[in-house]
Amino acid sequence: MFNNSSKIMFFFILMVSTMITISANSWLGAWMGLEINLLSFIPLMSENNLMSNEASLKYFLTQALASSILLFSTILYLSNNNVMNYSNTNSYINMMILSSLFMKSGTAPFHFWFPNVMEGLNWTNALILMTWQKIAPLMLISYLIIKSMMFCCILMSIIIGSLGGLNQTSLRKLMTYSSINHLGWMLMSMYSSQSLWILYFLFYSFLSFNLIFLFNMFKLYHINQLFSLFFFNKNLKFTLFLNLLSLGGLPPFLGFIPKWMTIQYLTMNNQLFMLTIMIVMTLITLFFYLRLCYTTFMLNYFENNWNFNINWNNYLMKIYLMMSFISIFGLFIISFIYYLI
């Protein structure tokens, strides 16, 4: 992507548009930033194959629908403050705005476009869609929290994100449903503070980058490719799956820290029903991650593939190993630093 000058320009516009949305002081300004964001991401998605063109068209249609609902709701909100005097109208308008933002971020039950779009993207664009494209909608959602609607979407995101990944053979769809599950946790952490969900998002982005870095390096798109991967190098395969378990939030690893903080907040606020459902559904997510790990280590066969020669002196491999070390031992390092301070 970064060998193409036009794509570098669109990537720069993508980052700037997110900053415009975050720093906007009106809903119209936020809508403008979201539109620029959409129109700059479409050229990054489109490549010379049918899958990416189909994905970019699906993404454009759903995001344009969400943007039109957001603009319509904003105009209603402005006219309501000037003309109409109904006391309960604002709550419906706020729900419309929130629905459009949920659709933009891919939160359940507005997630219908997310797995299909992800399936047509390469790993670089998939990482951008899973991480950077979530920043602007989530920041706007944090400005407008409606408790009843948020709780419904959190429950649906966690349940769909857990159960949806059970029968997947595509790694992109597996990461998609993992992202939907993590979105539910992020929305729940918004109730605590602005800083907690941002911290959760940073941890999630780091762990997703760690996995997708290796998926992209070896062009892995389906689970059966993992069976013949690293036949002569079990250490790298072991590292890959420890990173996957870290993303799932298994306690000894770095991915458990943001979930631990969210669990602590829910416990202190006596929201035990929500906490129980979230933990049970996360255990289902961990179940299919562990099932994938066991299957991949047991079904280990050799295939001649000329792309799988690993150069350990390559600086990209050194970066990956350093990030994997942080992902696997991050909880121990942070705990040690905390006790020292």
C-alpha positions, 0 to 999 in steps of 0.5 A, a space after each residue: 500500500 505504501 509503495 503507491 503515492 496516491 494511497 499514501 495521500 488517502 491514508 494521510 487524509 484518513 488520519 486527518 479526518 478522524 482528528 477532525 471528527 474527534 475535535 469537532 464541537 458540533 454534530 455537523 462538524 463530526 458528520 463532515 469528518 466521518 464523510 471525509 473518512 469514508 471517502 478516503 478509505 474507499 480508495 484504500 480498499 479497492 484493488 484489482 480483484 472482485 472481492 475487494 471491489 465488492 467489499 468496498 461497495 458494501 462498505 460504502 453503501 452501509 456507511 453512506 446509510 449510517 451517515 445519512 441517518 446521522 445527518 437527518 438526526 442532526 438536522 432534526 435535533 437542530 430544528 427541535 431546539 428552535 421550533 418544536 417544544 416536545 419534551 421527549 423528542 430529544 431522546 428519540 433523536 439521540 437514539 437515532 444518532 446512537 444507532 447510526 454511530 453503532 452502524 458505523 463502528 460495526 456494533 451488534 445488532 448493526 454488524 451485518 456488513 462487518 464480516 462480509 466487508 472484512 472477507 474481501 480485504 487484505 490484512 493491512 486494510 482489515 487492520 485499519 478497519 478493525 482499529 483506526 476506523 473505530 476511533 471516531 464513532 466510539 469517541 462520538 458514542 462516548 459523548 452520547 450515552 443512553 443507558 438502556 440502548 447501550 446495555 442492549 447493544 453491549 449484550 448483543 455484541 458480546 453474545 454475537 461476537 462469541 457465538 459467531 466465531 464458533 463455526 468460522 474457518 476464515 481467519 478474517 471472519 474470526 478476527 471480525 467476531 473477536 472485534 465485535 466481542 471486544 467492542 462490547 467490552 469497550 462500550 461497557 468500559 465507557 461507563 467507567 471513564 473516558 480513559 478506561 475505554 481508550 486504554 482498552 482500545 490501545 491494548 486491543 489495537 496492539 494485540 490485533 497488530 501483533 497477530 495481523 503482522 504475522 498473518 500478513 507476512 505469511 499470507 494466512 487467510 484460512 485455518 487450514 493454512 495454519 496446519 502446515 505452517 512452521 513445520 520446522 519451527 514450532 517456536 514461532 507457531 507457539 508464539 503465534 497462538 500465545 498471541 491469539 490467547 492474549 487477544 482472547 484475554 487469557 489471564 497470564 497474558 497482556 490482553 487480560 489487563 483491560 478486561 481485569 480493569 473492566 471487571 473490577 469496575 463492574 464489581 465495584 458498581 454491583 453490576 453482577 448480572 452483566 459481569 456474569 454474561 460478559 465473562 461466560 461469553 468471553 469463555 466461549 471465545 477462549 474455547 474456540 481459540 483453544 480449540 484452534 490451538 489444539 487442532 493446529 498443534 495436533 494436525 501438523 503436516 508438511 507441505 512444500 511452500 517456497 514462501 515459508 523460509 524464515 529469515 531470523 535476521 530480518 528486522 520485521 521478524 525481530 520487531 514481531 518477536 519483541 512485540 510478542 514478548 510484550 504481549 505474552 509477558 506484559 502482565 508480569 512486567 506491568 505488575 512488577 513495575 507497579 509493585 516497585 513503584 
